[in-house]
Amino acid sequence: MGWKRRLYGSAELQERLGVSRVRVVQLTSRPDFPHPFDRLAGGAVWLVEDVEAWIAQHQPWKAKGADEPPPPES
């Protein structure tokens, strides 16, 4: 049985979303981004399912199993 990640920290969000550390701070500061599950000495952590639900709603092209192309560049 494999180990399943239940939490995302800042580094995991960077990797999952494919964005910079600065962009993670911007996204996690948005009022529509999930509230952290907890705050540890190393920083905030979010439940994977909360973040994945947010991704599905706000960035569906990045959702797990998505086959939708990204929106055009502005």
Predicted model as a PDB file, atoms N, CA, C, CB and O in Angstrom, pLDDT in the B-factor column:
MODEL        1                                                                  
ATOM      1  N   MET A   1       0.852  -1.182   0.000  1.00 54.00           N  
ATOM      2  CA  MET A   1       0.000   0.000   0.000  1.00 54.00           C  
ATOM      3  C   MET A   1       0.894   1.240   0.000  1.00 54.00           C  
ATOM      4  CB  MET A   1      -0.967   0.001   1.232  1.00 54.00           C  
ATOM      5  O   MET A   1       1.815   1.345   0.810  1.00 54.00           O  
ATOM      6  N   GLY A   2       0.619   2.183  -0.913  1.00 62.00           N  
ATOM      7  CA  GLY A   2       1.415   3.400  -1.018  1.00 62.00           C  
ATOM      8  C   GLY A   2       0.981   4.460  -0.025  1.00 62.00           C  
ATOM      9  O   GLY A   2      -0.144   4.453   0.474  1.00 62.00           O  
ATOM     10  N   TRP A   3       1.893   5.361   0.244  1.00 65.00           N  
ATOM     11  CA  TRP A   3       1.612   6.467   1.154  1.00 65.00           C  
ATOM     12  C   TRP A   3       0.898   7.557   0.374  1.00 65.00           C  
ATOM     13  CB  TRP A   3       2.920   7.013   1.811  1.00 65.00           C  
ATOM     14  O   TRP A   3       1.324   7.916  -0.724  1.00 65.00           O  
ATOM     15  N   LYS A   4      -0.179   8.082   0.926  1.00 77.00           N  
ATOM     16  CA  LYS A   4      -0.973   9.109   0.256  1.00 77.00           C  
ATOM     17  C   LYS A   4      -0.821  10.426   1.008  1.00 77.00           C  
ATOM     18  CB  LYS A   4      -2.471   8.692   0.169  1.00 77.00           C  
ATOM     19  O   LYS A   4      -1.050  10.503   2.216  1.00 77.00           O  
ATOM     20  N   ARG A   5      -0.433  11.453   0.271  1.00 77.00           N  
ATOM     21  CA  ARG A   5      -0.255  12.783   0.860  1.00 77.00           C  
ATOM     22  C   ARG A   5      -1.606  13.345   1.259  1.00 77.00           C  
ATOM     23  CB  ARG A   5       0.459  13.740  -0.127  1.00 77.00           C  
ATOM     24  O   ARG A   5      -2.563  13.287   0.487  1.00 77.00           O  
ATOM     25  N   ARG A   6      -1.686  13.896   2.478  1.00 94.00           N  
ATOM     26  CA  ARG A   6      -2.935  14.490   2.959  1.00 94.00           C  
ATOM     27  C   ARG A   6      -2.833  15.994   3.114  1.00 94.00           C  
ATOM     28  CB  ARG A   6      -3.332  13.873   4.280  1.00 94.00           C  
ATOM     29  O   ARG A   6      -3.851  16.680   3.214  1.00 94.00           O  
ATOM     30  N   LEU A   7      -1.595  16.523   3.135  1.00 96.00           N  
ATOM     31  CA  LEU A   7      -1.381  17.947   3.357  1.00 96.00           C  
ATOM     32  C   LEU A   7      -0.458  18.526   2.289  1.00 96.00           C  
ATOM     33  CB  LEU A   7      -0.797  18.190   4.754  1.00 96.00           C  
ATOM     34  O   LEU A   7       0.435  17.851   1.778  1.00 96.00           O  
ATOM     35  N   TYR A   8      -0.700  19.790   1.968  1.00 97.00           N  
ATOM     36  CA  TYR A   8       0.202  20.556   1.112  1.00 97.00           C  
ATOM     37  C   TYR A   8       0.767  21.702   1.937  1.00 97.00           C  
ATOM     38  CB  TYR A   8      -0.531  21.087  -0.169  1.00 97.00           C  
ATOM     39  O   TYR A   8       0.029  22.420   2.612  1.00 97.00           O  
ATOM     40  N   GLY A   9       2.063  21.864   1.875  1.00 97.00           N  
ATOM     41  CA  GLY A   9       2.719  23.059   2.391  1.00 97.00           C  
ATOM     42  C   GLY A   9       3.010  23.971   1.206  1.00 97.00           C  
ATOM     43  O   GLY A   9       2.590  23.688   0.083  1.00 97.00           O  
ATOM     44  N   SER A  10       3.715  25.046   1.449  1.00 97.00           N  
ATOM     45  CA  SER A  10       4.030  26.000   0.391  1.00 97.00           C  
ATOM     46  C   SER A  10       4.799  25.345  -0.755  1.00 97.00           C  
ATOM     47  CB  SER A  10       4.833  27.159   0.957  1.00 97.00           C  
ATOM     48  O   SER A  10       4.487  25.586  -1.921  1.00 97.00           O  
ATOM     49  N   ALA A  11       5.792  24.526  -0.443  1.00 96.00           N  
ATOM     50  CA  ALA A  11       6.595  23.881  -1.493  1.00 96.00           C  
ATOM     51  C   ALA A  11       5.734  22.944  -2.331  1.00 96.00           C  
ATOM     52  CB  ALA A  11       7.774  23.104  -0.874  1.00 96.00           C  
ATOM     53  O   ALA A  11       5.886  22.892  -3.552  1.00 96.00           O  
ATOM     54  N   GLU A  12       4.845  22.212  -1.699  1.00 96.00           N  
ATOM     55  CA  GLU A  12       3.957  21.307  -2.432  1.00 96.00           C  
ATOM     56  C   GLU A  12       2.986  22.087  -3.318  1.00 96.00           C  
ATOM     57  CB  GLU A  12       3.177  20.416  -1.453  1.00 96.00           C  
ATOM     58  O   GLU A  12       2.673  21.655  -4.427  1.00 96.00           O  
ATOM     59  N   LEU A  13       2.511  23.234  -2.832  1.00 97.00           N  
ATOM     60  CA  LEU A  13       1.635  24.071  -3.658  1.00 97.00           C  
ATOM     61  C   LEU A  13       2.385  24.589  -4.877  1.00 97.00           C  
ATOM     62  CB  LEU A  13       1.077  25.251  -2.838  1.00 97.00           C  
ATOM     63  O   LEU A  13       1.841  24.614  -5.981  1.00 97.00           O  
ATOM     64  N   GLN A  14       3.635  25.001  -4.679  1.00 97.00           N  
ATOM     65  CA  GLN A  14       4.447  25.461  -5.811  1.00 97.00           C  
ATOM     66  C   GLN A  14       4.554  24.380  -6.862  1.00 97.00           C  
ATOM     67  CB  GLN A  14       5.846  25.880  -5.346  1.00 97.00           C  
ATOM     68  O   GLN A  14       4.359  24.636  -8.050  1.00 97.00           O  
ATOM     69  N   GLU A  15       4.863  23.172  -6.428  1.00 95.00           N  
ATOM     70  CA  GLU A  15       5.016  22.058  -7.351  1.00 95.00           C  
ATOM     71  C   GLU A  15       3.688  21.689  -8.006  1.00 95.00           C  
ATOM     72  CB  GLU A  15       5.594  20.853  -6.626  1.00 95.00           C  
ATOM     73  O   GLU A  15       3.626  21.504  -9.221  1.00 95.00           O  
ATOM     74  N   ARG A  16       2.644  21.583  -7.221  1.00 95.00           N  
ATOM     75  CA  ARG A  16       1.326  21.160  -7.732  1.00 95.00           C  
ATOM     76  C   ARG A  16       0.767  22.153  -8.736  1.00 95.00           C  
ATOM     77  CB  ARG A  16       0.337  20.987  -6.581  1.00 95.00           C  
ATOM     78  O   ARG A  16       0.209  21.760  -9.760  1.00 95.00           O  
ATOM     79  N   LEU A  17       0.918  23.455  -8.440  1.00 95.00           N  
ATOM     80  CA  LEU A  17       0.354  24.495  -9.295  1.00 95.00           C  
ATOM     81  C   LEU A  17       1.312  24.962 -10.386  1.00 95.00           C  
ATOM     82  CB  LEU A  17      -0.057  25.669  -8.456  1.00 95.00           C  
ATOM     83  O   LEU A  17       0.903  25.630 -11.335  1.00 95.00           O  
ATOM     84  N   GLY A  18       2.588  24.608 -10.246  1.00 94.00           N  
ATOM     85  CA  GLY A  18       3.580  25.032 -11.231  1.00 94.00           C  
ATOM     86  C   GLY A  18       3.830  26.521 -11.203  1.00 94.00           C  
ATOM     87  O   GLY A  18       3.961  27.161 -12.246  1.00 94.00           O  
ATOM     88  N   VAL A  19       3.895  27.076  -9.986  1.00 95.00           N  
ATOM     89  CA  VAL A  19       4.069  28.522  -9.822  1.00 95.00           C  
ATOM     90  C   VAL A  19       5.222  28.813  -8.864  1.00 95.00           C  
ATOM     91  CB  VAL A  19       2.765  29.174  -9.304  1.00 95.00           C  
ATOM     92  O   VAL A  19       5.753  27.910  -8.218  1.00 95.00           O  
ATOM     93  N   SER A  20       5.595  30.075  -8.787  1.00 97.00           N  
ATOM     94  CA  SER A  20       6.677  30.501  -7.908  1.00 97.00           C  
ATOM     95  C   SER A  20       6.204  30.623  -6.457  1.00 97.00           C  
ATOM     96  CB  SER A  20       7.249  31.835  -8.388  1.00 97.00           C  
ATOM     97  O   SER A  20       5.008  30.580  -6.170  1.00 97.00           O  
ATOM     98  N   ARG A  21       7.157  30.774  -5.566  1.00 96.00           N  
ATOM     99  CA  ARG A  21       6.847  30.969  -4.144  1.00 96.00           C  
ATOM    100  C   ARG A  21       6.024  32.241  -3.950  1.00 96.00           C  
ATOM    101  CB  ARG A  21       8.150  31.039  -3.305  1.00 96.00           C  
ATOM    102  O   ARG A  21       5.087  32.266  -3.151  1.00 96.00           O  
ATOM    103  N   VAL A  22       6.376  33.291  -4.681  1.00 97.00           N  
ATOM    104  CA  VAL A  22       5.646  34.562  -4.585  1.00 97.00           C  
ATOM    105  C   VAL A  22       4.197  34.368  -5.029  1.00 97.00           C  
ATOM    106  CB  VAL A  22       6.334  35.658  -5.446  1.00 97.00           C  
ATOM    107  O   VAL A  22       3.276  34.901  -4.410  1.00 97.00           O  
ATOM    108  N   ARG A  23       3.999  33.599  -6.109  1.00 97.00           N  
ATOM    109  CA  ARG A  23       2.632  33.369  -6.600  1.00 97.00           C  
ATOM    110  C   ARG A  23       1.828  32.542  -5.603  1.00 97.00           C  
ATOM    111  CB  ARG A  23       2.661  32.660  -7.969  1.00 97.00           C  
ATOM    112  O   ARG A  23       0.626  32.763  -5.451  1.00 97.00           O  
ATOM    113  N   VAL A  24       2.467  31.598  -4.924  1.00 97.00           N  
ATOM    114  CA  VAL A  24       1.765  30.829  -3.885  1.00 97.00           C  
ATOM    115  C   VAL A  24       1.271  31.772  -2.799  1.00 97.00           C  
ATOM    116  CB  VAL A  24       2.691  29.736  -3.275  1.00 97.00           C  
ATOM    117  O   VAL A  24       0.136  31.643  -2.339  1.00 97.00           O  
ATOM    118  N   VAL A  25       2.097  32.710  -2.387  1.00 97.00           N  
ATOM    119  CA  VAL A  25       1.683  33.685  -1.366  1.00 97.00           C  
ATOM    120  C   VAL A  25       0.486  34.483  -1.867  1.00 97.00           C  
ATOM    121  CB  VAL A  25       2.854  34.640  -1.003  1.00 97.00           C  
ATOM    122  O   VAL A  25      -0.460  34.721  -1.117  1.00 97.00           O  
ATOM    123  N   GLN A  26       0.524  34.897  -3.130  1.00 97.00           N  
ATOM    124  CA  GLN A  26      -0.600  35.651  -3.702  1.00 97.00           C  
ATOM    125  C   GLN A  26      -1.871  34.813  -3.709  1.00 97.00           C  
ATOM    126  CB  GLN A  26      -0.269  36.113  -5.130  1.00 97.00           C  
ATOM    127  O   GLN A  26      -2.930  35.282  -3.291  1.00 97.00           O  
ATOM    128  N   LEU A  27      -1.770  33.573  -4.183  1.00 97.00           N  
ATOM    129  CA  LEU A  27      -2.949  32.714  -4.268  1.00 97.00           C  
ATOM    130  C   LEU A  27      -3.522  32.391  -2.898  1.00 97.00           C  
ATOM    131  CB  LEU A  27      -2.607  31.429  -4.992  1.00 97.00           C  
ATOM    132  O   LEU A  27      -4.737  32.442  -2.709  1.00 97.00           O  
ATOM    133  N   THR A  28      -2.661  32.059  -1.938  1.00 98.00           N  
ATOM    134  CA  THR A  28      -3.147  31.679  -0.608  1.00 98.00           C  
ATOM    135  C   THR A  28      -3.677  32.878   0.177  1.00 98.00           C  
ATOM    136  CB  THR A  28      -2.033  31.002   0.181  1.00 98.00           C  
ATOM    137  O   THR A  28      -4.321  32.709   1.212  1.00 98.00           O  
ATOM    138  N   SER A  29      -3.410  34.081  -0.311  1.00 97.00           N  
ATOM    139  CA  SER A  29      -3.940  35.289   0.325  1.00 97.00           C  
ATOM    140  C   SER A  29      -5.318  35.663  -0.210  1.00 97.00           C  
ATOM    141  CB  SER A  29      -2.982  36.450   0.121  1.00 97.00           C  
ATOM    142  O   SER A  29      -5.993  36.531   0.344  1.00 97.00           O  
ATOM    143  N   ARG A  30      -5.730  35.004  -1.285  1.00 97.00           N  
ATOM    144  CA  ARG A  30      -7.039  35.295  -1.867  1.00 97.00           C  
ATOM    145  C   ARG A  30      -8.136  34.841  -0.909  1.00 97.00           C  
ATOM    146  CB  ARG A  30      -7.197  34.604  -3.248  1.00 97.00           C  
ATOM    147  O   ARG A  30      -7.993  33.819  -0.238  1.00 97.00           O  
ATOM    148  N   PRO A  31      -9.235  35.601  -0.845  1.00 97.00           N  
ATOM    149  CA  PRO A  31     -10.325  35.206   0.054  1.00 97.00           C  
ATOM    150  C   PRO A  31     -11.009  33.903  -0.356  1.00 97.00           C  
ATOM    151  CB  PRO A  31     -11.351  36.305   0.117  1.00 97.00           C  
ATOM    152  O   PRO A  31     -11.637  33.250   0.477  1.00 97.00           O  
ATOM    153  N   ASP A  32     -10.893  33.515  -1.640  1.00 97.00           N  
ATOM    154  CA  ASP A  32     -11.538  32.283  -2.077  1.00 97.00           C  
ATOM    155  C   ASP A  32     -10.636  31.045  -1.946  1.00 97.00           C  
ATOM    156  CB  ASP A  32     -11.982  32.432  -3.508  1.00 97.00           C  
ATOM    157  O   ASP A  32     -11.084  29.929  -2.209  1.00 97.00           O  
ATOM    158  N   PHE A  33      -9.385  31.231  -1.546  1.00 98.00           N  
ATOM    159  CA  PHE A  33      -8.498  30.080  -1.355  1.00 98.00           C  
ATOM    160  C   PHE A  33      -8.818  29.443  -0.005  1.00 98.00           C  
ATOM    161  CB  PHE A  33      -6.988  30.505  -1.431  1.00 98.00           C  
ATOM    162  O   PHE A  33      -9.138  30.147   0.953  1.00 98.00           O  
ATOM    163  N   PRO A  34      -8.733  28.115   0.077  1.00 98.00           N  
ATOM    164  CA  PRO A  34      -9.072  27.463   1.354  1.00 98.00           C  
ATOM    165  C   PRO A  34      -8.225  27.982   2.517  1.00 98.00           C  
ATOM    166  CB  PRO A  34      -8.894  25.953   1.232  1.00 98.00           C  
ATOM    167  O   PRO A  34      -7.059  28.338   2.350  1.00 98.00           O  
ATOM    168  N   HIS A  35      -8.834  28.013   3.680  1.00 97.00           N  
ATOM    169  CA  HIS A  35      -8.089  28.394   4.885  1.00 97.00           C  
ATOM    170  C   HIS A  35      -7.120  27.274   5.230  1.00 97.00           C  
ATOM    171  CB  HIS A  35      -9.053  28.687   6.084  1.00 97.00           C  
ATOM    172  O   HIS A  35      -7.424  26.103   5.001  1.00 97.00           O  
ATOM    173  N   PRO A  36      -5.955  27.615   5.777  1.00 98.00           N  
ATOM    174  CA  PRO A  36      -5.014  26.566   6.174  1.00 98.00           C  
ATOM    175  C   PRO A  36      -5.651  25.611   7.182  1.00 98.00           C  
ATOM    176  CB  PRO A  36      -3.741  27.187   6.767  1.00 98.00           C  
ATOM    177  O   PRO A  36      -6.467  26.014   8.010  1.00 98.00           O  
ATOM    178  N   PHE A  37      -5.266  24.353   7.097  1.00 97.00           N  
ATOM    179  CA  PHE A  37      -5.695  23.344   8.060  1.00 97.00           C  
ATOM    180  C   PHE A  37      -5.030  23.605   9.401  1.00 97.00           C  
ATOM    181  CB  PHE A  37      -5.363  21.921   7.556  1.00 97.00           C  
ATOM    182  O   PHE A  37      -5.637  23.429  10.458  1.00 97.00           O  
ATOM    183  N   ASP A  38      -3.754  24.036   9.340  1.00 97.00           N  
ATOM    184  CA  ASP A  38      -2.995  24.325  10.557  1.00 97.00           C  
ATOM    185  C   ASP A  38      -1.814  25.205  10.191  1.00 97.00           C  
ATOM    186  CB  ASP A  38      -2.515  23.013  11.256  1.00 97.00           C  
ATOM    187  O   ASP A  38      -1.449  25.322   9.022  1.00 97.00           O  
ATOM    188  N   ARG A  39      -1.231  25.814  11.191  1.00 97.00           N  
ATOM    189  CA  ARG A  39      -0.005  26.603  11.005  1.00 97.00           C  
ATOM    190  C   ARG A  39       1.058  25.986  11.900  1.00 97.00           C  
ATOM    191  CB  ARG A  39      -0.227  28.140  11.344  1.00 97.00           C  
ATOM    192  O   ARG A  39       0.892  25.893  13.117  1.00 97.00           O  
ATOM    193  N   LEU A  40       2.156  25.566  11.274  1.00 96.00           N  
ATOM    194  CA  LEU A  40       3.252  24.934  11.977  1.00 96.00           C  
ATOM    195  C   LEU A  40       4.446  25.876  11.997  1.00 96.00           C  
ATOM    196  CB  LEU A  40       3.622  23.589  11.325  1.00 96.00           C  
ATOM    197  O   LEU A  40       4.398  26.957  11.410  1.00 96.00           O  
ATOM    198  N   ALA A  41       5.508  25.472  12.664  1.00 96.00           N  
ATOM    199  CA  ALA A  41       6.720  26.302  12.710  1.00 96.00           C  
ATOM    200  C   ALA A  41       7.242  26.560  11.292  1.00 96.00           C  
ATOM    201  CB  ALA A  41       7.819  25.619  13.574  1.00 96.00           C  
ATOM    202  O   ALA A  41       7.797  27.624  11.019  1.00 96.00           O  
ATOM    203  N   GLY A  42       7.065  25.587  10.393  1.00 93.00           N  
ATOM    204  CA  GLY A  42       7.526  25.729   9.011  1.00 93.00           C  
ATOM    205  C   GLY A  42       6.554  26.472   8.116  1.00 93.00           C  
ATOM    206  O   GLY A  42       6.859  26.709   6.947  1.00 93.00           O  
ATOM    207  N   GLY A  43       5.395  26.845   8.631  1.00 96.00           N  
ATOM    208  CA  GLY A  43       4.416  27.581   7.846  1.00 96.00           C  
ATOM    209  C   GLY A  43       3.062  26.893   7.830  1.00 96.00           C  
ATOM    210  O   GLY A  43       2.839  25.899   8.522  1.00 96.00           O  
ATOM    211  N   ALA A  44       2.176  27.438   7.036  1.00 97.00           N  
ATOM    212  CA  ALA A  44       0.814  26.916   6.949  1.00 97.00           C  
ATOM    213  C   ALA A  44       0.779  25.633   6.128  1.00 97.00           C  
ATOM    214  CB  ALA A  44      -0.124  27.964   6.336  1.00 97.00           C  
ATOM    215  O   ALA A  44       1.622  25.413   5.259  1.00 97.00           O  
ATOM    216  N   VAL A  45      -0.213  24.787   6.419  1.00 98.00           N  
ATOM    217  CA  VAL A  45      -0.460  23.572   5.643  1.00 98.00           C  
ATOM    218  C   VAL A  45      -1.954  23.506   5.322  1.00 98.00           C  
ATOM    219  CB  VAL A  45       0.010  22.289   6.422  1.00 98.00           C  
ATOM    220  O   VAL A  45      -2.796  23.921   6.118  1.00 98.00           O  
ATOM    221  N   TRP A  46      -2.259  22.974   4.140  1.00 98.00           N  
ATOM    222  CA  TRP A  46      -3.633  22.876   3.663  1.00 98.00           C  
ATOM    223  C   TRP A  46      -3.981  21.422   3.414  1.00 98.00           C  
ATOM    224  CB  TRP A  46      -3.835  23.708   2.383  1.00 98.00           C  
ATOM    225  O   TRP A  46      -3.116  20.627   3.047  1.00 98.00           O  
ATOM    226  N   LEU A  47      -5.239  21.069   3.610  1.00 97.00           N  
ATOM    227  CA  LEU A  47      -5.700  19.729   3.273  1.00 97.00           C  
ATOM    228  C   LEU A  47      -5.700  19.575   1.755  1.00 97.00           C  
ATOM    229  CB  LEU A  47      -7.118  19.458   3.862  1.00 97.00           C  
ATOM    230  O   LEU A  47      -6.183  20.448   1.033  1.00 97.00           O  
ATOM    231  N   VAL A  48      -5.162  18.474   1.285  1.00 96.00           N  
ATOM    232  CA  VAL A  48      -5.090  18.216  -0.153  1.00 96.00           C  
ATOM    233  C   VAL A  48      -6.470  18.318  -0.789  1.00 96.00           C  
ATOM    234  CB  VAL A  48      -4.484  16.831  -0.423  1.00 96.00           C  
ATOM    235  O   VAL A  48      -6.623  18.934  -1.844  1.00 96.00           O  
ATOM    236  N   GLU A  49      -7.476  17.718  -0.157  1.00 96.00           N  
ATOM    237  CA  GLU A  49      -8.810  17.729  -0.778  1.00 96.00           C  
ATOM    238  C   GLU A  49      -9.378  19.141  -0.898  1.00 96.00           C  
ATOM    239  CB  GLU A  49      -9.772  16.859   0.028  1.00 96.00           C  
ATOM    240  O   GLU A  49     -10.097  19.428  -1.856  1.00 96.00           O  
ATOM    241  N   ASP A  50      -9.077  20.022   0.042  1.00 97.00           N  
ATOM    242  CA  ASP A  50      -9.536  21.417  -0.048  1.00 97.00           C  
ATOM    243  C   ASP A  50      -8.865  22.127  -1.222  1.00 97.00           C  
ATOM    244  CB  ASP A  50      -9.244  22.174   1.270  1.00 97.00           C  
ATOM    245  O   ASP A  50      -9.519  22.831  -1.992  1.00 97.00           O  
ATOM    246  N   VAL A  51      -7.561  21.935  -1.346  1.00 97.00           N  
ATOM    247  CA  VAL A  51      -6.817  22.581  -2.437  1.00 97.00           C  
ATOM    248  C   VAL A  51      -7.258  22.021  -3.781  1.00 97.00           C  
ATOM    249  CB  VAL A  51      -5.296  22.387  -2.253  1.00 97.00           C  
ATOM    250  O   VAL A  51      -7.450  22.777  -4.734  1.00 97.00           O  
ATOM    251  N   GLU A  52      -7.420  20.700  -3.868  1.00 96.00           N  
ATOM    252  CA  GLU A  52      -7.831  20.091  -5.141  1.00 96.00           C  
ATOM    253  C   GLU A  52      -9.225  20.572  -5.548  1.00 96.00           C  
ATOM    254  CB  GLU A  52      -7.811  18.548  -5.033  1.00 96.00           C  
ATOM    255  O   GLU A  52      -9.484  20.765  -6.736  1.00 96.00           O  
ATOM    256  N   ALA A  53     -10.116  20.767  -4.592  1.00 96.00           N  
ATOM    257  CA  ALA A  53     -11.451  21.295  -4.903  1.00 96.00           C  
ATOM    258  C   ALA A  53     -11.337  22.730  -5.424  1.00 96.00           C  
ATOM    259  CB  ALA A  53     -12.370  21.246  -3.648  1.00 96.00           C  
ATOM    260  O   ALA A  53     -12.045  23.110  -6.356  1.00 96.00           O  
ATOM    261  N   TRP A  54     -10.448  23.523  -4.825  1.00 97.00           N  
ATOM    262  CA  TRP A  54     -10.231  24.898  -5.274  1.00 97.00           C  
ATOM    263  C   TRP A  54      -9.672  24.892  -6.696  1.00 97.00           C  
ATOM    264  CB  TRP A  54      -9.268  25.649  -4.311  1.00 97.00           C  
ATOM    265  O   TRP A  54     -10.118  25.664  -7.545  1.00 97.00           O  
ATOM    266  N   ILE A  55      -8.702  24.026  -6.953  1.00 96.00           N  
ATOM    267  CA  ILE A  55      -8.120  23.928  -8.291  1.00 96.00           C  
ATOM    268  C   ILE A  55      -9.205  23.565  -9.308  1.00 96.00           C  
ATOM    269  CB  ILE A  55      -6.978  22.878  -8.316  1.00 96.00           C  
ATOM    270  O   ILE A  55      -9.287  24.178 -10.372  1.00 96.00           O  
ATOM    271  N   ALA A  56     -10.023  22.587  -8.988  1.00 94.00           N  
ATOM    272  CA  ALA A  56     -11.082  22.159  -9.907  1.00 94.00           C  
ATOM    273  C   ALA A  56     -12.034  23.298 -10.237  1.00 94.00           C  
ATOM    274  CB  ALA A  56     -11.861  20.994  -9.310  1.00 94.00           C  
ATOM    275  O   ALA A  56     -12.539  23.382 -11.357  1.00 94.00           O  
ATOM    276  N   GLN A  57     -12.279  24.168  -9.278  1.00 95.00           N  
ATOM    277  CA  GLN A  57     -13.209  25.274  -9.498  1.00 95.00           C  
ATOM    278  C   GLN A  57     -12.541  26.468 -10.178  1.00 95.00           C  
ATOM    279  CB  GLN A  57     -13.813  25.711  -8.178  1.00 95.00           C  
ATOM    280  O   GLN A  57     -13.138  27.085 -11.059  1.00 95.00           O  
ATOM    281  N   HIS A  58     -11.318  26.800  -9.783  1.00 93.00           N  
ATOM    282  CA  HIS A  58     -10.683  28.041 -10.238  1.00 93.00           C  
ATOM    283  C   HIS A  58      -9.632  27.857 -11.328  1.00 93.00           C  
ATOM    284  CB  HIS A  58     -10.054  28.720  -9.079  1.00 93.00           C  
ATOM    285  O   HIS A  58      -9.341  28.799 -12.066  1.00 93.00           O  
ATOM    286  N   GLN A  59      -9.062  26.666 -11.440  1.00 92.00           N  
ATOM    287  CA  GLN A  59      -8.070  26.383 -12.471  1.00 92.00           C  
ATOM    288  C   GLN A  59      -8.310  24.970 -13.009  1.00 92.00           C  
ATOM    289  CB  GLN A  59      -6.616  26.531 -11.908  1.00 92.00           C  
ATOM    290  O   GLN A  59      -7.455  24.096 -12.862  1.00 92.00           O  
ATOM    291  N   PRO A  60      -9.472  24.744 -13.632  1.00 90.00           N  
ATOM    292  CA  PRO A  60      -9.858  23.384 -14.022  1.00 90.00           C  
ATOM    293  C   PRO A  60      -8.870  22.701 -14.963  1.00 90.00           C  
ATOM    294  CB  PRO A  60     -11.202  23.416 -14.671  1.00 90.00           C  
ATOM    295  O   PRO A  60      -8.800  21.472 -14.979  1.00 90.00           O  
ATOM    296  N   TRP A  61      -8.110  23.455 -15.741  1.00 90.00           N  
ATOM    297  CA  TRP A  61      -7.118  22.866 -16.630  1.00 90.00           C  
ATOM    298  C   TRP A  61      -5.983  22.202 -15.853  1.00 90.00           C  
ATOM    299  CB  TRP A  61      -6.559  23.927 -17.561  1.00 90.00           C  
ATOM    300  O   TRP A  61      -5.217  21.425 -16.422  1.00 90.00           O  
ATOM    301  N   LYS A  62      -5.866  22.505 -14.542  1.00 89.00           N  
ATOM    302  CA  LYS A  62      -4.843  21.894 -13.696  1.00 89.00           C  
ATOM    303  C   LYS A  62      -5.410  20.786 -12.807  1.00 89.00           C  
ATOM    304  CB  LYS A  62      -4.185  22.954 -12.834  1.00 89.00           C  
ATOM    305  O   LYS A  62      -4.665  20.153 -12.060  1.00 89.00           O  
ATOM    306  N   ALA A  63      -6.710  20.551 -12.883  1.00 88.00           N  
ATOM    307  CA  ALA A  63      -7.339  19.534 -12.034  1.00 88.00           C  
ATOM    308  C   ALA A  63      -6.813  18.157 -12.403  1.00 88.00           C  
ATOM    309  CB  ALA A  63      -8.881  19.575 -12.169  1.00 88.00           C  
ATOM    310  O   ALA A  63      -6.454  17.907 -13.554  1.00 88.00           O  
ATOM    311  N   LYS A  64      -6.770  17.275 -11.431  1.00 80.00           N  
ATOM    312  CA  LYS A  64      -6.323  15.895 -11.668  1.00 80.00           C  
ATOM    313  C   LYS A  64      -7.203  15.267 -12.741  1.00 80.00           C  
ATOM    314  CB  LYS A  64      -6.369  15.049 -10.351  1.00 80.00           C  
ATOM    315  O   LYS A  64      -8.429  15.272 -12.633  1.00 80.00           O  
ATOM    316  N   GLY A  65      -6.572  14.732 -13.768  1.00 70.00           N  
ATOM    317  CA  GLY A  65      -7.302  14.081 -14.835  1.00 70.00           C  
ATOM    318  C   GLY A  65      -7.927  15.029 -15.844  1.00 70.00           C  
ATOM    319  O   GLY A  65      -8.681  14.591 -16.713  1.00 70.00           O  
ATOM    320  N   ALA A  66      -7.631  16.315 -15.747  1.00 66.00           N  
ATOM    321  CA  ALA A  66      -8.236  17.292 -16.661  1.00 66.00           C  
ATOM    322  C   ALA A  66      -7.681  17.127 -18.064  1.00 66.00           C  
ATOM    323  CB  ALA A  66      -7.994  18.727 -16.164  1.00 66.00           C  
ATOM    324  O   ALA A  66      -6.492  16.867 -18.249  1.00 66.00           O  
ATOM    325  N   ASP A  67      -8.543  17.278 -19.038  1.00 63.00           N  
ATOM    326  CA  ASP A  67      -8.088  17.252 -20.424  1.00 63.00           C  
ATOM    327  C   ASP A  67      -8.408  18.576 -21.114  1.00 63.00           C  
ATOM    328  CB  ASP A  67      -8.737  16.080 -21.183  1.00 63.00           C  
ATOM    329  O   ASP A  67      -8.319  18.699 -22.336  1.00 63.00           O  
ATOM    330  N   GLU A  68      -8.776  19.544 -20.312  1.00 56.00           N  
ATOM    331  CA  GLU A  68      -9.118  20.873 -20.807  1.00 56.00           C  
ATOM    332  C   GLU A  68      -7.828  21.684 -20.992  1.00 56.00           C  
ATOM    333  CB  GLU A  68     -10.101  21.598 -19.829  1.00 56.00           C  
ATOM    334  O   GLU A  68      -6.990  21.694 -20.091  1.00 56.00           O  
ATOM    335  N   PRO A  69      -7.646  22.361 -22.127  1.00 58.00           N  
ATOM    336  CA  PRO A  69      -6.433  23.170 -22.320  1.00 58.00           C  
ATOM    337  C   PRO A  69      -6.457  24.413 -21.428  1.00 58.00           C  
ATOM    338  CB  PRO A  69      -6.293  23.587 -23.803  1.00 58.00           C  
ATOM    339  O   PRO A  69      -7.525  24.868 -21.019  1.00 58.00           O  
ATOM    340  N   PRO A  70      -5.285  24.953 -21.130  1.00 59.00           N  
ATOM    341  CA  PRO A  70      -5.246  26.176 -20.319  1.00 59.00           C  
ATOM    342  C   PRO A  70      -5.863  27.353 -21.073  1.00 59.00           C  
ATOM    343  CB  PRO A  70      -3.797  26.508 -19.918  1.00 59.00           C  
ATOM    344  O   PRO A  70      -5.944  27.332 -22.301  1.00 59.00           O  
ATOM    345  N   PRO A  71      -6.295  28.373 -20.342  1.00 59.00           N  
ATOM    346  CA  PRO A  71      -6.866  29.539 -21.020  1.00 59.00           C  
ATOM    347  C   PRO A  71      -5.793  30.262 -21.821  1.00 59.00           C  
ATOM    348  CB  PRO A  71      -7.512  30.500 -20.002  1.00 59.00           C  
ATOM    349  O   PRO A  71      -4.607  30.123 -21.522  1.00 59.00           O  
ATOM    350  N   PRO A  72      -6.185  31.034 -22.836  1.00 60.00           N  
ATOM    351  CA  PRO A  72      -5.194  31.768 -23.631  1.00 60.00           C  
ATOM    352  C   PRO A  72      -4.482  32.807 -22.778  1.00 60.00           C  
ATOM    353  CB  PRO A  72      -5.862  32.446 -24.839  1.00 60.00           C  
ATOM    354  O   PRO A  72      -5.047  33.357 -21.832  1.00 60.00           O  
ATOM    355  N   GLU A  73      -3.238  33.057 -23.134  1.00 56.00           N  
ATOM    356  CA  GLU A  73      -2.427  34.073 -22.427  1.00 56.00           C  
ATOM    357  C   GLU A  73      -2.995  35.438 -22.720  1.00 56.00           C  
ATOM    358  CB  GLU A  73      -0.924  34.008 -22.849  1.00 56.00           C  
ATOM    359  O   GLU A  73      -3.454  35.706 -23.830  1.00 56.00           O  
ATOM    360  N   SER A  74      -2.962  36.317 -21.707  1.00 46.00           N  
ATOM    361  CA  SER A  74      -3.469  37.686 -21.898  1.00 46.00           C  
ATOM    362  C   SER A  74      -2.380  38.594 -22.361  1.00 46.00           C  
ATOM    363  CB  SER A  74      -4.078  38.232 -20.619  1.00 46.00           C  
ATOM    364  O   SER A  74      -2.616  39.783 -22.576  1.00 46.00           O  
TER     365      SER A  74                                                      
ENDMDL                                                                          
END                                                                             
